[in-house]
Amino acid sequence: MDLRDLYRDVIVDHNRAPRNFRRLTPSDREADGFNALCGDKLTVQLTLDGDRLREVTFTGSGCAISVASASLMTERVVGLTVAEANLLVAKLQSVLTGAAVGDPAALGKLAALVGVREFPARVKCATLAWHTLAAALDGAVQSVSTE
């Protein structure tokens, strides 16, 4: 199986059966995100245990890449500290925009998102959940937009 096929399969799987797709009540923090380009809307909610992410969920609607990215994100960041999660947000953003190079395999399952680099308009779809997570971690009150 080609690596691209494997990545595509991960995106399809997480879109069809998104992990942690539900309201989290109660939550310690939450943020709303919106991609004006294609209409994706997400809410990310989280609970903390000290400064570690104990649980992260999302709700909303979006394209396959947006939903898959949010699903992958919720699985990946649980257990990280707020600082580690913010670092991962920055790293993923850098990789997806092409600002950083390196072995995508180092990202684990998140490497499935690297293919969007070939489609610049889709980078916003893949990063929406991550920007929204960063806003929730920062305690932002206003909605996050990819614009």
Phi, psi and omega in degrees: 000133178291145180301322178297322178296320179298314179298316179300319179298321178297315180298313180299315181300312182288336175284317182289325181226071183297135178278145175059032178269092180187163173286144178247108183233122356278163175236154178277326181211153175205159177210152177253143177230149183217132175253101183296335182296318183233000175088007178298135177226127181225149168239127177252131178235148180211156170240149182244151170238095190071240176248020176258142177285115182272319180212141179223129179228169175213155173223167178129197181217152180182181178290172183302319182292319180297312180294315180297319179297316179297318179297312178300319181298314183298326177288320188285325190271345179300131180096344178281156171283166178301317180296317179295320179294318178297323177295318179294321176302312181296319181295315181295317178302316181296317180293317184289332178272356179084005180288333179242146175242164181155183182280112180302333180300336179294343179276355183067221181299334180296342178299339178300337181277346185298331180301339181290346177303331180288348182230083186310326180293337182273348179300322179296326177295316183287333184261352182306309182299324182289319175296322180292320175300314180301320178296318178296318179297326180276354181074026181297144181262324182277155177295150177265140177234147178281355180273000000 
